[in-house]
Amino acid sequence: MSVLPQLLDDLTAEGDALDVLVAELDAEGWRADTPAPGWDIATTIGHLLWTDRISVVAATDEAAFQAEVAAQFTPELGADPIGALAVRTAELPPETLLAQWRAARAALVDALKAVPDGTKLPWFGPPMSAASMATARLMETWAHGQDVADALGVTRTPTARLRNICHLAVRTRGFAYAMHELEAPTSEVRVELIAPDGDSWAWGPQDAEQRVTGSALDFCLLAVQRVHREDTDLVATGADADGWLDVIQAFAGPPGAKRTPKHEAAS
């Protein structure tokens, strides 16, 4: 049975949860700084809007996707075109930005529903299935939602949707090493995490010597680089498991700057 319908329900719910945080913000609130250097809340939503829009194009017309990327990624955007496009999109008035983001989220769900089984969609990294794209969009919406929550001083309640992000992080273990220009170990890793409801989620062979244990929330936060490893409850058993937690990332692209430990940030 296809997992896509549930993934799309989760993606919708994650977008709706972030929508609640920003819907009633005034102009000053939209310009509140997030922990991501140089990004305020408007820039964060602008980035999600731009990415959801280009995802719709990828899901509906491969040639148009390639043309759109070529047209938008121009030299004047500099070394960080994604960031530059986010800043540009965030210049929209807040009410327009919010309305367009809502429309793009809905359009993406509709577009992914219509993708034929077995189709691979173009992207900035390897082509992916509709289910993989839905998971990636959920991961990024949740990660940037954490930035917005931090900017507003809000503590979010973790949900079972985190399982999708955990699964993505486990599946992209080899990719994370490649992004750090390292050779991935061949050993298997057993991952055992405590879900938000107290249940247990697990991946990998039960008898694997390399193990990672802890809360699903901390595992996800680390995998999207919204927390320093020192500030998690994660425990690695074995050198390969330990090394993985130093490079783990569930997102495409370069690793980027990691968060500062809380004790250093407070000093």
C-alpha positions in Angstrom: 0.0 0.0 0.0 1.3 3.5 -0.9 2.6 5.6 1.9 2.1 8.8 -0.1 -1.4 9.6 1.2 -0.3 9.6 4.9 2.8 11.6 4.0 0.7 14.2 2.3 -1.6 14.4 5.3 1.5 14.9 7.5 2.9 17.5 5.2 -0.4 19.4 5.3 -0.6 19.2 9.1 3.0 20.4 9.5 2.4 23.4 7.2 -0.8 24.2 9.1 1.0 24.1 12.5 3.5 26.6 11.3 0.8 28.7 9.7 -0.8 29.1 13.2 2.5 30.6 14.5 2.7 33.3 11.8 -0.9 34.0 10.8 -1.5 36.7 13.4 1.9 38.4 13.4 2.1 42.1 12.8 4.7 43.7 10.6 7.2 43.9 13.4 6.7 40.2 14.2 7.4 39.1 10.6 10.7 40.8 10.9 11.7 39.0 14.1 15.2 37.4 13.8 15.4 33.6 13.8 18.5 31.7 15.0 19.5 31.3 11.4 22.0 34.2 10.7 20.5 36.9 8.5 17.0 35.2 8.3 13.9 36.7 9.9 10.5 35.1 10.0 9.5 36.7 6.6 12.7 35.3 5.0 11.9 31.8 6.4 8.4 31.8 5.0 9.7 33.3 1.8 12.1 30.4 1.5 9.4 27.8 2.1 7.2 29.6 -0.4 9.9 29.6 -3.1 10.8 25.9 -2.5 7.2 24.7 -2.5 6.6 26.5 -5.8 9.6 25.0 -7.5 8.6 21.6 -6.0 5.3 22.0 -7.8 7.1 22.6 -11.1 9.4 19.6 -10.5 6.3 17.4 -9.9 4.5 18.5 -13.0 6.9 19.4 -15.7 10.6 18.4 -15.7 11.6 20.6 -18.6 9.9 23.6 -17.0 11.8 22.8 -13.8 15.1 22.8 -15.5 14.2 26.1 -17.3 13.0 27.7 -14.1 16.2 26.9 -12.2 18.3 28.2 -15.1 16.3 31.4 -15.2 16.4 32.1 -11.5 19.9 31.0 -10.5 21.7 33.9 -12.0 25.2 35.1 -11.2 24.0 38.2 -9.4 22.5 35.9 -6.6 26.1 35.2 -5.4 27.4 32.2 -3.6 24.1 31.5 -1.8 21.3 31.7 -4.4 18.8 29.9 -2.3 19.2 32.4 0.5 19.1 35.3 -2.0 15.9 34.1 -3.4 14.4 33.7 0.0 15.3 37.3 0.8 13.8 38.5 -2.5 10.6 36.5 -1.9 10.3 37.9 1.6 10.0 41.5 0.2 6.3 40.7 -0.5 3.9 42.3 2.0 3.2 39.9 4.9 -0.4 39.3 3.9 0.6 38.5 0.3 3.5 36.3 1.4 1.2 34.3 3.7 -1.5 33.9 1.1 0.9 32.8 -1.6 2.6 30.3 0.8 -0.8 28.8 1.6 -1.6 28.5 -2.1 1.8 26.9 -2.8 1.4 24.4 0.0 -2.0 23.3 -1.3 -0.8 23.1 -4.9 2.2 20.9 -3.9 -0.1 18.4 -2.2 -2.3 18.3 -5.3 0.7 17.9 -7.6 2.3 15.1 -5.6 -1.0 13.2 -5.5 -1.1 13.2 -9.3 2.4 11.8 -9.8 2.3 8.3 -11.3 3.8 5.5 -9.3 7.4 4.9 -10.0 8.0 8.4 -11.4 11.3 10.1 -10.4 11.1 13.8 -10.0 14.0 16.2 -10.8 15.6 18.0 -7.9 18.8 19.8 -7.0 20.2 16.5 -5.8 19.3 13.0 -7.0 15.9 12.6 -8.6 13.3 11.5 -6.0 9.9 9.8 -5.8 6.7 11.7 -4.8 6.9 10.1 -1.4 10.5 11.2 -0.9 9.7 14.8 -2.0 6.8 14.9 0.4 9.1 13.7 3.2 11.7 16.3 2.3 9.2 19.1 2.3 7.8 18.0 5.6 11.3 17.9 7.1 12.1 21.4 5.8 8.8 22.8 7.0 9.3 21.3 10.4 13.0 22.5 10.6 12.1 26.1 9.6 9.1 25.9 11.8 11.6 25.4 14.7 13.4 28.6 13.6 10.1 30.5 13.8 9.2 29.0 17.1 12.6 30.0 18.5 12.2 33.5 17.2 8.8 33.8 18.9 9.9 32.1 22.1 7.3 29.3 21.6 7.8 25.7 22.6 6.2 23.3 20.1 4.6 20.0 21.1 6.4 17.2 19.1 4.1 14.9 17.2 4.2 11.5 15.5 5.1 13.3 12.3 8.7 13.3 13.5 8.9 9.6 12.5 9.1 10.7 8.9 12.1 12.9 9.6 13.8 10.2 11.7 13.4 7.8 8.8 14.8 10.3 6.3 17.8 10.9 8.5 18.5 7.2 8.8 18.1 6.6 5.1 20.5 9.5 4.2 23.3 8.3 6.5 25.7 7.7 3.5 24.7 11.0 1.9 25.6 12.9 5.1 29.1 11.5 4.9 29.4 12.5 1.2 28.3 16.0 2.0 31.2 16.2 4.5 33.5 14.7 1.9 34.0 11.6 4.0 33.8 7.9 3.2 30.8 6.3 4.9 31.5 3.3 7.1 30.0 0.0 5.9 28.8 -1.0 9.4 25.1 -1.2 10.2 23.7 1.1 12.9 20.8 0.3 15.1 18.7 3.4 15.9 16.3 3.2 18.8 14.4 6.4 19.6 11.6 7.3 22.1 8.6 8.8 20.3 6.7 11.8 21.6 4.0 9.5 22.9 6.5 7.3 24.7 6.5 4.5 22.1 9.7 3.1 20.6 10.8 3.6 17.0 13.7 1.6 15.6 15.7 1.1 12.5 18.6 -1.2 11.6 19.5 -4.8 12.8 18.7 -5.6 16.4 22.1 -7.2 16.8 24.1 -4.3 15.4 27.1 -3.3 17.5 26.9 0.3 16.5 23.9 2.0 18.1 22.2 5.3 18.6 19.6 5.8 21.3 17.7 8.8 22.7 14.6 10.9 22.0 13.2 11.2 18.5 12.9 15.0 19.0 16.6 15.4 19.7 17.5 13.1 16.9 15.4 15.2 14.5 16.7 18.5 15.8 20.3 17.3 15.4 19.6 15.9 11.9 18.4 19.4 10.7 21.1 21.2 12.7 18.8 23.0 15.0 20.6 21.9 18.1 24.2 21.2 19.1 25.0 17.5 19.8 26.1 18.4 23.3 22.6 19.7 24.1 20.8 16.4 23.1 20.1 13.2 25.1 21.5 11.1 22.2 23.9 8.3 23.1 26.2 6.6 20.5 27.7 3.2 21.1 30.6 2.4 18.8 33.0 4.6 16.8 30.9 4.6 13.6 27.7 5.5 15.4 29.5 8.3 17.2 31.0 9.6 14.0 27.7 9.6 12.3 26.2 11.9 14.9 28.9 14.4 14.1 27.9 14.6 10.4 24.2 13.7 10.4 22.0 15.8 8.2 18.6 15.0 6.7 18.6 17.9 4.2 20.2 18.2 0.8 23.1 20.6 0.1 26.2 21.6 2.0 26.3 21.0 5.8 26.3 24.6 6.7 27.1 26.1 10.1 26.1 24.0 13.1 24.5 25.5 16.2 26.6 26.7 19.1 26.3 24.7 22.4 24.0 26.4 24.9 26.8 26.9 27.5 28.8 28.8 24.9 25.9 30.8 23.6 25.1 31.9 27.2 28.6 33.0 28.0 
